[in-house]
Amino acid sequence: MLSAFTNIFKIPELRKRIFFTLGLLIVYRIGCYIPTPGIDSEALTKIFAKLTSARGGTIFGLMDIFSGGAISKCTIFALGIMPYISASIIMQLLTAVIPFLEKLSKEGEVGRKKINQYTRYATVVLSLFQGYMISVGLQNPQSIFPGLAQGVQIAPPGLAFRLLAMLTLTSGTIFIMWLGEQITDRGIGNGISLIITTSIISRAPRAAIDAWAVFSPLDPGKATQPLGLLIVMLILFIGVVAAVIMVTQGQRQIPVQYAKRIVGRKIYGGQRTYIPLRVNQAGVIPIIFASALLMFPATLAGFIPKLRALSSYLAPGAPLYSLLYVLLIIFFCYFYTAITFNPVDVADNMRKYGGFIPGIRPGKNTADFLDRVMTRITISGAIFLAAIAILPTLISGRLRLSFTITQFFGGTSLLIIVGVMLDTMRQVESHLLMRHYDGFMKKGKLRGRF
């Protein structure tokens, strides 16, 4: 594996792509520290610390993870890439229910470009709306959270600030979207995913500082937790990462045989291949959906006196929260899998090109078989996803550790980091193998999520 890393820099094109990617990611991180004009950043940071003080995080903490801490400082990249992700998910859902979009999705590259353009338009609309809501909340946070006593000084107040904030934050999101597309086209890896991963990893130094303060390896007298627990947590971390890699790359391979066809003087088909059905077809989407649905009412109730009792029931670590969290993740696993994988279309395409599954009749029987297999493997992936998602909250509650530390032991952060790293390494390995260099693995090959 070490030789593979050294071989990366022997290929001029690959080296250029990697440096280009790193350069744009550095530009993104610099933008995360440029404040939005007219905002008192110190006062905002104090307010945000109060809003995100929950043990398992709030909706604001979830947004701050994806923005790399930019929203807590209200920088020009405060909205991050979340509006684009939301727009992409909305377009995926609409493609399954609107015939026009479904037809576009089947038109190949032309249709994909049109859908991407619609996604960009939706991103601008969502960014303007979210920018307006943030500007209103900054001017008068008490109107949204009555329990919040401290405000943020802004200049100039009124409509001028709202328009300035909307334009600044929307421009920041559009610029991040452009950076992601440039990385995808001219760099290495998926640009949007790498930007999200960079945002998450940027929180690792803060987590390391907090862990050092808790365990204090050089001064055991100041430690609040035994040093042996740190060793156990490191072993647990390695085990969780290994399990996530196994499930992320896990596939059920359905054999497919193509019949021979004679066209003119040539014979086509006759080869044997397989359909890879992923164990975790939905990826990290179910955790994001479930977290947002549970955190939003809990965060809102926490600042309304009459609803604070409800906030305690929906607080991370509470039995009701854990139960609803698990059930929602399992539900969204099946829901998103049903949208992204259509067994009827797969069966029709196989029959169109003379393919069949040995022992299964083409057509409806093949579609029913694929649906039955996908349903069975999805339940195992959903249960694993729920266990990984709830692990940081359980560790945080049992060991009384900061969520800043435990978020890297599972949940959205770890799944995104592992998945994106696997995809990026797969692309790098394909460049190495194409030029007759050894890949990262001597036996087998890396499989990405897509």
N, C-alpha and C positions, 0 to 999 in steps of 0.2 A: 504493500500500500504506500509506503514511503517513496518508493521509486516512481509510483504513479504520480505523486504530487510533484516530484522533481521534473518528470516528463511534461507536466503541464506547461512549464515555462520554456520548453524547447520548441513548442509549436507557435510560430508567430501570430497566426490568426486567433488561436485560443488565448494566448497571452494578452493580445490586444482587447479581446472581448472581456476578459476578467478585469483588466485595469479600467476599462470603460465603465463596467458595472460598479466597481468600487468607487470611481470618481463621482458617479451620479448619486450613489448612496450617501457619500460624504456631503454632497450638495443638499440632499434631503435633510440630513441631520443638522446642518448649519441653519437651515430654514426653521427648524423646530425651536430655535432659540431667539429668533427675531420677533419681538413683541408687536402685537397689533397696535397701531397708533391710537393714542388717547386713553390708554388703560393703565391703572395702577397695578402693576404685576404682583407686587408684594402683598397687597391686600387681597388680591384674587387667590394667590397661593394659600393664604391662611383660610379663606373661605372653603377652598377646594379640599384642604386637609380635613376640615370638619365634615364635609359632605362624603368623603371617602373613608371615614374612620371606622366603618363597619368591619367586623372580623373577616367576613367573606367577600367584602367589596360591595359596591353599589353599582347602579347603572353608569354613574360617572366614572367609577374605577374601571369598568369594562371599556368605556370609550377612551379613557386615558391610556389603557394598555395598547390599543390599536393606533393611537396617535403618538406613542413614544413619550408621553408626558407633556405634549404640546398643548393639550386642552387645559391642563391645570395652570398653565402660564398664559393662556390665550394668545399664543403666537400666531403668525400668519398661516401656519399649518395646523391650527387648532382642530379643524374638522377632520384632518387626516384624510385617509382614503375610504373612510366608512360610508360617505354618500355614494361613492362609486360601487362599493360592495353591495350596499342596499339596493341600488338601481339594478345591478347585475342579477341579484336574487329575484327582484320583482319581475324583471324581463324573463327570467327562466320560468317563473310561475305562470306568467301571462302567456308564454309560448305554448304551454300545455293546454290552455283553455280558449285562446283566441285563434281561430282558423287562419287568419291572415299571417300572424307571426309564425304559426306552425308550418305554413307553406313556405315562408321565407327561410326557416331553419333547414328545410330540405333542398334548398337551391344551391347548396355548396358554398363556395367562397364568396360569391356575390351576395347571397342571403345573409351570410355571417357578417359581412361588412356593414350591411344595412342595419342589422340588429345591434351591432356595436355602436353605430352612429346614434340610434335611438337611445341606447344606454347612456351615451355621453350627454344627450339632451336631458334625460331624466336626472343625471348627476347634477347638472347645473341647477335644475329646478329644486332638487332636494337641498343642495348647498345654500341657495338663496333663502329657502325656508328656515333651515337650521341656523344660518347666520343671523336671520332676523330674530329668531327666538332667543339666541344667545345674547344679542345686543339688548333686547328688552329685559332679559333676566339680569344682565349686568347693571342696567340703569336702575332697576327696582327689583332686587332679588326677593324682597319680602312679599311681592305680589304672587310669586310662584311658590316660595317656601315661607309660610308665616312664622315658622320657628327660627328663622334666620335673622339675627339682629344686626349684623354688620353688612355694610354695602361696599361698593367699589366706586372710587372716584374716577370719573371719566371726563374727557374734554375733547370736543365741545359737546355739551349735552343735547338731548332732543333728537329730532329727525336727522340732523346732519351726522351724528354719531352712528345712528342705525344704518344709514346708507353706506357710510364709510366701512363699518364692520362687515356688512353684507358683501360689499364688493371685495374687501380684503380677504375674507375667509373663503369666498367662492373662488377667487383667483388663485388662492393657495391650493385648494383642492384640485382645480383644473391643472395647475402646474405639476402637482404630484402625479395626477393621472397621466400627464404627458411624459414625466420621468419614467413611470412604469412601462409605458408603451415603448419608449426608446430602449430601455433595458431588455425588453422582450425581443425587439427586432435586431438590435445591434450589440447586445451584451450576452450574458449567459444566464439561463434560468428564467422563470416567470417574474416579470418586473413587479407587478402588484404584490405578489406573494413575498418577494424578497423585501419590499418596503415594509410590509407588516411584520415580517420576521425581524428586521432591523429595529423596528420600534419596540418589539418585545424584548430583544436581547439588550437594548439600551437600559433596561431596568435591572439587569443582572448586577452591575456594580453596587447599586443601592441595596439589593438583596444580600450581596456578599458582605457589605459593611454592617448591615443589621445582624447577620449570622455571626460575624466576628464579635460583635458586642454581646450577643446572647451567650456564646460558648466560650469566648475569651481564652483561646488555647495557651497564650503566653502568661496569663495571669488568672489561674483557676479561681482565685478568691473573688473576682468580680463576675464570674460566670453565674447566670441564672439557670442554666441547664447543664447537666453533666457532659463531659467530653465524649463519653462512650455513646451518648445519644447521637452525636454528630457522625460518628463512624457508622452507626446503624442507618442513619438517614442517607449517607453517601451510598451505602450498599443498596438501600431501597431505591434511590434515584437511578442507579445503574440498571437495576432490575426492571423498573417501570419503563425506562427508555428502550430496553431490549424488547419488552412486551409490546410497546407501541410500534416498534419497527416491524415485528412479526405480524401484527394485525394489519398494519398499513400495507404491507406487501402481500398479505394473505389472499389467495385466490382459489376458487373452485373452477377447475378447467373442464369444460364440457366438450368432449370430442365431437368433431364434425367431419363428415366424409362428403366429398364432392364427386358426383358422378362424371364419367367421361362423356364429352360431347365432341362430335365430329362436325367441324365447320369448314366446308371446302375440302382441302387436303390436309388440314391440321386437326390435331386432337387436343382439346382443352379439358382441364379439370383432372379428376382422378387423384388429387392430393388429399392428404389428411391433415387437418388443423384442429384448433380448439377455440372455444369462446371463453375468455377469462371473466369470471364473475367474482367481483371483489367482495371480501368479507365486510369491509367498511365502505360501502358504496357512497354513503352520504358525506364522508369526510368529517370535518369539524362543524359543518352547518347546524346539525341538531343541537350542539352545545351552545352555539351563539344564539339560536332562536330561544331555547329554553331559559338561558341566563337572562336574556332581555325581557322575556315575558314575566319572569319571577322578580327580577331586580327592580323593574320600573315601578310596580305598585308598592313594593316594600320601601323603596327610596322616597316615593311621594308620601306614603303614610307616615314615615318617620318624622316629617316636618309639619304634619297636621295634627294638633293635639287630640282631636276626637278619634283619630285613626291610629294612634300610637300602639294600641293593643294589638291591632292587626299587624303592625310592623314587627312586633316581637314574635308572632307566629311564623312570619315569612322571613325572619332573619336567617342568614346562612348558618347552618348547624342545627337549627330547630328541626324536630322530627317531621312536621308538616312540610317544611321547605325541602328536606331531603327526599321525602316521598314524592312530592310533586315534581321535583327536579328529575328524578329517575324516570317517572312515567312520561314526562314531556320529552325527554331525550329519546326514549324508545318510540314514542309516537312520531316524532319528527324524523327518526331514522327511516321508518316505513313510508312516511309521507314523501320525503325527498327522494327516496329510492324509487317510489312509484312514478315520480315525475321524470326522473332522469333515465330510467330504464324501462322501455316498453317491450315486453316479450312478444307482443303481436307483430310489431314492426320487425323485430329481429327474425322471427319465424318467417315472415313474408319475404324478407331479403334473402334468407337462406334458400327458400323454395325457388325464388326468381333465378338464382344462379346455380340451381341444381344441387344444393347442399342439404344434408339431412343428418340427424343424430342417430347413430346405430341403435336399432331396436325401438325407435320412436317414429310414428308416422309424421310426415310433413304437415304443415298447416296448424290447425287448432290444437292437435295433440302435442306438437312441439312447443307451442306458446304456453299451454297448460303446464308442461314439464318444466320449462324455464321459470315460469312464475312460481311453481312449487319449490324448486331448488332455491330460487332467490329469497323466498319467504323464510326458508329454514336457515340459510346462512346469515340472513340479516338479523335474526334474533340473537345469534351469538355475538355478532359485531355490535349490536345495540347494547347488550348487557355489558360487554367490555367497555364500550364508550361511556356508559353511565358510571361504571366503577371508577374509571380514570377521571371522569369529570368531578366526582364527589370526593375523590381522595384528598385534594388540597384542603377542602373545608374540614374534613375529618381530622387531618393532621393538625390543622390550625386550632381546632377546638380541643382536642385531646391533649396536645403538648403545649398549648397556649403560646404558639409562635405567631409572629406577624404574617399576614397574608402575603406580604411582599416576598417572604422567603418561600412559603409553601406553594405559591402559584406555579413554581417551576417543577413541582412534583406530579403534575397532571393537569387536567383541564384544558382550556383553550390554548394557553401559551405553549405547553409542551407538545401538543398534537400539531400545532402549526409549525413549530420549529423543526420537529422531526420530519414532517411531511415535505416541507420546502427544502430541507437539506438533502433528502433523498432524491427529489426531483432535480435539484441542481447538480448533484453528484452523477446522476444518470446522464444528464446532458454532457457533462465534462467527460465521462467515460466513453460516450459515443464518439466524441471528437478524438479521443486517444485511440480507440479501436479502429476508427476509420483510417488513421495514419499508421496503423500497425504497431502501436505501442500497447503495453500491458495495461489493463484496466485496474480498478480498485480491488477486484476480486479475481483470484486465479481460477476458481470454479464457479460456474454460474454467472449471472449478471444482475445488476441492480434493476429493480422495477420501480418506476415512479408511480404516482397516484393516478395518473391520467392514462 
